[in-house]
């Protein structure tokens, strides 16, 4: 009798598991298809959904910042006749209690791949950069930068805000630091104690002029004084940027010798795409964060190793060309100077040549050259965003739906 009972129990378990698998497999495919449609690049969109069939119905677990993606997923599962229990959280987390915004609060804050200080540096944000905030884990917050890049930022790196405080900051009179490296002081006097260091591109709130200085305020309400000659009103700065080859190359050359820093996007250190991003940012253009993202923006340029179609200011991408067996893989980016020369962040920001007869010729760069894209002339299209038109920097900056 016990043997028969055990056998029947096994049959019921197998039948139940088969039914669970019958739902599980198509459910997983629907989840994957939805992810590919809404969040093919996990660096800029969050869609982490999993299922379990230890219980019936299937339990959907995970999180996303894309309400439309969740809605479509549930609709497709229902249409397929798959029974499920919904445990998917749509971020931002309600545990933040409405504080879904932030502004970088130090000259450059480090945004990491995981919520701990020892994690890989993923990207950086300059002081005054607006951030979207999605959840908290320990002392770290999951944030998204204006270029949509996700990462984890410690509480000391930014000021967490509700919608009212954020909107007040975004609509306040602000100024951009135009000098490479300066300071804010406690008084309108360079001999007084320093409040913070400042980098080109930092954004501060303007309070009032003070004898050659301007009183400023940081996102956390600290105040200080910066030499007025080192600042430009934000709106004026945005409207006077000239994203042409002359200005972009001049900015790039100003960064010569800066140290290479994986994940860096600031004047204190930068990786290859952080360098191109900064050179364009300081001239009014927002590029995507990584080289493998930048290659999908701008206008395609007919490419070969003669470089005959290249113009100064073009971006050159390096890595592995596509073959019948392998996809293209972009691992490096540089700015074309002309005459076969490139400027890029490798061991440091430096100039090399792709012509064999030049003393700075780099064989590896020539053999790994994949293709080129032209950002200049694509402003406002092909993924090239003008800062003055951005909802995070322009005159209409503020909370967006």
N, C-alpha and C positions, 0 to 999 in steps of 0.2 A: 504493500500500500504506500509506504514511504517512497519507494522507488518510482511508482506511478505518479505520485504527487510532485516529486522533484522533476520528472520528465515533463509533466504538464506545465509546471512553472517555467521551465526552460523554453518551451514552445511559445508561451505567452510573451516572455521577454524578447525572444527572437522576432516574433511578429511585431511587437511594439517598437523594437529597434529599427526594423525595416521600414515601418511607417514613419518613424522619426527621421530616418535617413532620406526617405522619399520627400519629406518637407525640407530637410536640412540642405541637401545639395542644390535644389533650385533656389532656395532662399539665399544661399551664399552667392550664387550667380547674380541674383537680382541686386544684392548689396554691392557686389563688385561693379556691376554695370552702372549703378547709381554713383558710386565713387568716381569712376572714370569720367562720367558726364560732369559732375559738379566739383570734384576735388582731385584732379589727376596729379597735381603737384602739392604734396603735403606740406611744403614749406610756406604756402600762401593760403591754404584752405584746410579746415579741420573736418574730417569725416572718418572717425574711428569707431566702426560698428562691428560687433561680433554677435554670434548666436551660440546657444547651448541647447542640446536636445536631451539632457539628462532629465528634463521635465517636459510635460506636454501641457499647453502648446509650446512652441519654440519661444524662447525668451531673447528679445533683442536688447543688447547692452552696449553702452558706449556713449559717445558725445559728438556733437557737431556744432559749428557756428553758422550752419546754413539751414534755416528753417524750411526753405523750399525743397532742399534735398531730402530731409526727413519726411516731409509730406508726400513727396513722390515715391519714396521707398515704401511707406506704409500703404499707399494706394496700389502699387504694383503687387505687393505681397497679397493684399486682399483680393485683387482681381485674379490672382493665380490660385486662389482657394487655399492659401496657406494660413493656418491658424497661428497666431502669435500673441505674445504679451509684450507691450512696449515699455522698455526701461531706458530709452534713449534720452539723454539730457541735452537740451538745446542751450548752448552757452550764449551770453554770459551767465555764470552761476548766480542763483538767487542769494547764495551765501554772501555775496559782495554787497548786498543791501543797496543796490542802486549806484554804487561807485564803480561805474563801468568805463571810466576814462582816466587818463593820466597824462602828465607832461614830464619829460626828462628833466632832472633837477641838478645834474652835475655836468661839467663841461663835455664829458663823453661817458655814457653809461654802457656797461657790458651786458649784452643779452645772450644768454647761454642756451644750449640745446636741451638741457635738463635742469630741474629745480635744485641746483646745488652749485656752490662756488667752484668746485673742482671739475665741473662739466665743460665740454668743449665750448669755446667762444663761437657763437653762431653769427652774430652781427653786433653793431653798436648803434647808438642813437645820440645825436648831439643835443646839448642843453636846449630846452624849448621845443623839442620835437613832440608833437601830440601822439598819444598812444591809445589804442583800444585795449581794454582789460577784460579778461574772460573768466579767470578763476584764480584761486590762491592755493598754494601747497607749501606748508611751512612758512618760511619768510620770503618766498618767491611768488611772483605773479606771472601767469601766462598772458603775454601782451602781443599786440600786432602793430607793426610800424606803418607809416604812411604808404610804403611800397608793398604792404600786405604781408610782410614776413613775420612769421611766428617765432617766439622764443620766450625764455624765462628770465625775468628781471627781478633782482633783489629789491626789497622795500626801500633801501637807502638810495637807490638810483633814480627814483621818480616820485612825483607827488600824486597820490591817488585822489581822484576827484569824483564828485557826483556831477550830474548834468548842469546844474546851476553854476557851480564853481568853474567847471570846464568851459562853459559858454562865456562866462565873464572873462576868463583868460584869453580865449580865442578872439574875442571882440575888443580887447584892450589895445591901447597904443603900445606897439612893440618895436624893437629895433634889432638889427642884425649886426653881429660883430664882424667887422671887415678886415681886421688885422690877424696875422697868423697866430700869435700867442701873446695875450695880455692878461690883465687882472682887474678884478673889481675890488675896491678898497672900502674900509669902514667909513672913511671921511674923504672929502674932495682933496686928497693929498696923497701922492705916491709913496710917502714915507709912513703912512698910517697902516695898520694891520690889514692883511689881505682877507677878503671874504671868500673868493673863489678864483681859480684860473679860468680863462676863457679862450676859445678857439674860433677861428674864422667859421662862420655859419651858425654859431650859437645865437639863440633868439631870447631876448630879455624884455620884460615889461618896462616901459618908460614912465618915470614919475615926474621929474622936473629938472631943469638945467641948474648948474651950480658952478660958476666961475671956471669955465673950461672943462668941466666935468658934467656928466648927466647922472642923476640919481636913478638907479634901476631897482627892479624887484625880481626876485627869483620865484619860481612856481610855488615854493614852500613859504613864501612871504618874507624871506630874508631880504634885506636891502643892502645896497652898496653904491659906490660911485665909480664910473668908468669914464675915461677921457672921451670927451664928445667926438674927437677926431677919429676914434676907433669904432664909432657906431654909425649906422645909417637906418633911418626909419624903414620898417619892414616893407610897407607898400612901395616906397621909392626904390628900395633894393630890388624888389620883384620886377618892377616896371623898367629898370635900367639894365637888367641882365642882357648880355649880347652873346647868345649861344652860337658863335661862329668859330671857325678854325683858329683864328688869331687869338681869341680870348681863351678858348679851351686849352690850346697848346701852351699859352703863357701860364695858365694856372697849373697845368701838369708839370711844367718845368720848375715852378716854385716848390714842388714837392720832392725834387731831386734829393736823393740820399736818405729819405725817410725810411725807417726800418720796416721790413716786412712783418706783418702780424696776421696770422690766420684768424679770420673773422673780423679784422679791423676795417673800419670805414671812416676813420678820422685822421686829422693831421698828426696824431700821436703815433700812428702805426696803421698799416693797411695791407690787405691782401690784394691780389690782382684786380678783382672786380670791385673791391672797396675803393681802390685807386681811381678806376674809370668812373665809378659812381660819384666820388667826391669832385673830380675834375669837371664833370657835367653839372653836378648840384650847385657848385659855387658860381656857375654861369646860368642858373635858372632852369635846369632840366633834371627831372627825376627819372633815373633808370632803375630797372629791377635790380635786386640785390646780387645775384650770382651770375657768373659768366654763362652758365648753361641756361639762364633765363634771359640775359641780355641778348644772346644770339638770336632770340625769337622776336626781337624788336627792330625797329628801323627798316631801312630799305636795303634789299639785297644788292650786292655789287658783284658783277662778274669777276670771278677770282681765278688767278693762276699764280705761279711762283715768280713771274716777271713783275708782278705788282703794278702793271701798266694802267690798270683801271682805278687804282687807289688814289684817294685824295687825302690831304692832311686833315686830321680829325676823325677819320674813319676808325672803326673798331675792328681789330684783327683777332680772330679766334683760333685757338690751337687745341690739339688733342688727337683724336683718332677719326679718320674719315669713315663714312659708312661703306660697308661691303655687303655682298649678298648674305654673309654669315653674321655680321655684327651691325648694330646701330651706331650712328655717329655719337661720339662722346666728346664734349667740350670740357676742357680742364683749365684753360688759361685764356686771358684776354689782354690786349695791349692797345695803345692808341698810336695810329700811324702819324709820323712826323713829316713824311715825304722823303724822297731820295733813298728809299729802301730802309729807312731807319724807323724804329719803334721806341716808345717810352712805356715802361711798364713796371709793376711791382713784382720783383722776383726775390732775390735775397734782400734787396732794397729797391727803391725807385731808381731806375737807371735807364740809360739809352743803349740799345744794341742795334746791329744792322742785320738785314736779311740778304745782303749782297756779299758774295764771297770775297770780292776784292777789298772790302773795307776792314780796317783793323779791329773793329768791334763786331765782326761777323759771328753770328751764333748759329751753328749748324743745326742744333736741335730745334730751334725756332722755325727754321726754314722747312725742315722735314716733317714737323708736326703741324704746320699751318693748314687749317681746314677751310676757312672762308672769312669773308668780311661783310660788315653791315655798316650802313651810313645812317647815323642819327641826325646829323645836321641837315635840315630841310624836311625832316619828318616830325617836327614839333607839332604836338596836338594830334598825331595819328601814328599808326603802326606801333602802338605801345610806348611812344615817347611822350611823356607828360611834362607840360610846362608848369613850373611851381605856381605861377600866378593864377593858373586855372585849377589848381588842386583844391579840393575841399578841406585840406589840412593846412594850407598856407595862404591862399588868395584872399581877396576881399570878402568873399562869401564863406570863409572858413567857419566851421562850427560843427554842430552835431548833424550827422547825415543819417538818413534812413538805411 
